[in-house]
């Protein structure tokens, strides 16, 4: 019987994530780097490249100048090619920067996760961060939860904004915000708290990879977030081995 060490794989998953964040911070300012990763996370598997392009042609520095949620949403929808309405956008807004609507993929995606819906949802968060900046917005919220043992409640507080469902917020936090802050922050208390969350937060909702893993290896227990991510890494690096 094959031995699967999910704790080891979970550590490997985290190191890969942190390496990605380190590389991003070498080529982009902190807020831009986190913004791009959050935008990519909205694309699921099929529209990641498109959301990255949208983030590049509508950088966070421009988002901050727009300030209001309705204007941010309109700017992103226009640049993505979903609307033609220019009313309310600034006079110096570059209308030539635009994607073709045809590049967005809808096949196999639930209506609630259509890209224009994701854009509308994320505009709520972006509008909340225009004063303090995206990185500081999350960093200060993480600091306010240090010492908490109720990790579900802490995550809800950190990710307390409308527009995106809780399960998606969990995925966004642990796949993007947590590893980013582990690389960015030099605060030991922040590092220790994020490590505590990684090792003790309950497993996230089951996706197709986790369901396949459980079916193939029912004897291997997924006890927390760390082992959950370890199981995902195992499935991604061992295609075709599941029953």
Buried (B, 14 or more C-beta within 10 A) or exposed (E): EEEBEBEEBBBBBBEEBBEBBBEBBEEBBBBBBBBBBBBBBBBBEBBBEBBBBBBEBBBBEBBBBBEEBEBBBBBBBBBBBBBEEEEEBEEEBEEEEBBEEEEBBEEEBEEEBBBBBBBBBBBBBBBBBBEEBBBEBBBEBBBEBBEBEEBEEBBBBBBEBEBBEEEBBBBBBBBBBBBBBBBBBEBEEBEEBBBBBBBEBEBBEEBEBBEBBBEBBEEBEBEBBBBBBBBBBBBEEEEEEBE
